[in-house]
Amino acid sequence: MNIIIATDFSEFNDNLLPYAIDLLKHTGGKAILFHAYTDHVLVGDPGLPGLMESEAYMNRELMSELEEQSVRLMKEKASLFSAKLVEAGLGNVALETVVKGGEPETGLAELAAELNANLILLGTRGKGRKGFLEGSMARRIMEKVSIPLLIIPEGYSYRENNKVLYATSLNKNDEAAIELILELLEPFDPEVHVVHLLWDIRKQEPVLRLEALRQLFIKEVDLGKVRFALIPARNAREDLKTYCAAHDISMASFIANKRSWLDYLIPDKVGKNDFFALGMPMLTFRFDQEMRP
């Protein structure tokens, strides 16, 4: 497995390492530490004579300093991670570092494609709490990157647990999504809870569609690997929190396709904010096109 770990060099990002180590311990492969530094040139006021040339020089100097600092900090982070790999008995796991100028979401998308990566690990907040604030950076990366993302919220303490919530809106990508979760987390013998929020208990169509999905995984259901549940819904965020607490869920998973304008007119739709509010690791993935029923 090739895992990209996005870091801004903050101490919080160190919480990503146990997840990478846990996966690599079972699958082997390669870890790639990635950092993107700002390479935007600050343009001065053209109406102030004599400043353009000096400001251009200062900008070049600033960009050079940012790059040098990023390379130095990356060496420190790589040394820390390398020691943890050795400590975990994974000294043979390849470790690479990538430092690039530009937007993190663009750099991650390009790197994931270039290295044929299987997973990207990142945090919801970063140094200075800019960009990653309340998951804004994670949301932008969701829209750019097609491979799965494992997003760890600030303040979450790593714990071993194989219970995963998959919240479904009952679209035709569900089968592929559940298979992806089972495949990606197979080393941990996952127990996937497929949950649908039922806003109108009088409607039978969601019940029938969830049962049809259940039948596709009847073997996994019999083995206790996949469970299905309909939740009478009142408040999406609170309903999801209640279910996760009751079933000791330690990871939420969902399809992160970009919402259309129509989705915003549907008040019952569960949004990304509801998953971020759970305060637990999130496994997200995109499909090129969300297939409606």
Secondary structure as UniProt FT lines:
FT   STRAND          2..6
FT   HELIX           11..16
FT   HELIX           17..27
FT   STRAND          30..37
FT   TURN            46..47
FT   TURN            49..50
FT   HELIX           51..87
FT   TURN            88..89
FT   TURN            91..92
FT   STRAND          94..101
FT   HELIX           104..115
FT   STRAND          119..123
FT   HELIX           127..129
FT   HELIX           133..135
FT   HELIX           136..144
FT   STRAND          149..152
FT   TURN            154..155
FT   STRAND          163..167
FT   TURN            172..173
FT   HELIX           174..184
FT   HELIX           186..188
FT   STRAND          191..198
FT   TURN            201..202
FT   HELIX           205..216
FT   HELIX           218..222
FT   TURN            223..224
FT   STRAND          226..232
FT   HELIX           236..246
FT   TURN            247..248
FT   STRAND          251..255
FT   TURN            261..262
FT   HELIX           263..265
FT   TURN            267..268
FT   HELIX           272..276
FT   TURN            277..278
FT   STRAND          282..285
//
